[in-house]
Amino acid sequence: MLATVTSCAVVGLEGVLISVEVDISNGLPSMTIVGLPDAAVQESRERVRAAIKNSGLPFPAQRLTVNLAPADIRKAGPAYDLPIAVGLLLAGEQIYGSVENAIIMGELSLDGGVRHISGALPMASLAKKAGFETLFVPAEDAAQAALIDGLTVYPVESLLHLIDHLSGHKKLEPYRIKVSLNGCLPPYAADLSEIKGQEHVKRAMEVAAAGAHNMLLSGPPGSGKTLLARSMPGILPSLDIEEALDVTRIYSVADQLSPDEPLVRHRPFRAPHHTVSYAGLIGGGRWPKPGEISLAHRGVLFLDELPEFGSRMLEMLRQPLEDKIVAISRSAGSLTYPANFILVGSMNPCPCGFASDPEKECTCSASMVKSYQKKISGPLLDRIDIHVEVPRVPFEKLSSDRTGETSAVVRARVEQARAIQRERFKELAAQTNSDMGPAEIRQFCPLDVTGANLLKAAMQQLQLSARAYHRILKLARTIADLAGSANIQTPHIAEAIQYRPRRQL
């Protein structure tokens, strides 16, 4: 007898339909799995055998052949346990039921229980696109799969429960979830009102958040660089449902979703240590997985002590910062992960950290300072729109009871600026000012004569590149949006220019 059950694999961030074909024929008892399975899939033979027996059903004592088609796609992980078991039982005529319009996935334990798998959200998304109506998933992953509208998602706790459902003895109840993002603010973000002083840095952060611009903070130790960076998520606009699903898909594939929180409700804030591996930051590995830059998609990637990261690793950031994606190529093929994040870096001006401090003397030699600053290449610095000095905070400000604007007030202005940008780019691929290409810059960033002359003088004096020219225009457009100005004025150009580095590091 032959039975076919539909399951799903995840390649990159997308699901791929997999047909689990099970054939039972006469011959010596054996079970063979073909179709490019990895070790975890091969081991499913023993898990499926024990699960069927411990569920009170006989295991077929015949020649069993399982084919996972298409055969040219690598099958990894234990998600095929449940569809293989169902296929065996259907082929052996131990159960009857229709699974033609359903996708089944799940890992089996030896007692027949169904365990969590990774990538349930992209699998559910594929089921919707492919026209399937029903999805059987582990109970732990049902909330995640139910985020996709138009699917009937059944949470399966054990193989026996699924058998009862297919046989009509006891039907499973579909899982329902109500998605709401109202009032979802990141609990981990510091409030700007609690940070004393540094008003010019807070203004720069507001501009960076409004246009999704990259930012570099430089200053002595203890001046508040890390605390300022950690307050950035608090002034970013809340995720809309489309962005939340986009981010959740990445976390689902990376298996970093909590069962209690199937939807990522806050903009990510990722702060990897400088000892992170190349695959951990950029993504990859033997079986490629998203790295920190993809986990920071739609949020903030904070690199503390930027020069301490390996130079090769920093140079690899150049392509994602420009293209908003990261391509990982292997001999078996190429994968593309989204990487549209705001880069916030921090660094000391020298190894001891006090080269720019007016109160504490620097103990580094000129060659040490130059060598330290050269760890960050010019092309990478050129891709950072905002460079800000973060000076020491005097005692008077630290001890003052006076507080500044709250993150909520700043976030309201940022959301107004983002609303202007959404209206501006509603017919285009760009979403924020930082996404603009040369054509959009020419259309939306015209300058008057005074502004053009100011920018020309800055280009000559600072020896700016063509990339820096375009980034100044995009930054000026964001500053004008924050001011509610339809056109870029000379003060907007002047503020954008002052965010360029005063010296070549």
Secondary structure, DSSP 8 states (H G I E B T S, - for coil): -EEEEEEEEEETTEEEEEEEEEEEESSSSEEEEESSB-HHHHTHHHHHHHHHHHTT-----SEEEEEEESTTS-B-SSTTHHHHHHHHHHHTTSS----TTEEE--EE-TTSBEE--S-HHHHHHHHHHTT--EEEEEGGGHHHHTTSTT-EEEEE-BHHHHHHHHHTSS-----------TT---TT---GGGS-S-HHHHHHHHHHHHHT--EEEE--TTSSHHHHHHTGGGGS----HHHHHHHHHHHHHTT--BTTB-S--S--EE---TT--HHHHHEETTTTEE-HHHHTTTSEEEESSGGGS-HHHHHTTHHHHHHSEEEEEETTEEEEEE---EEEEEE-SSSSS-TT-SSS-----HHHHHHHHTTS-HHHHHT--EEEE-----HHHHT-------HHHHHHHHHHHHHHHHHHTTTSS--SGGG--HHHHHHH----HHHHHHHHHHHHHHT--HHHHHHHHHHHHHHHHHTT-SS--HHHHHHHHHTS-SS--
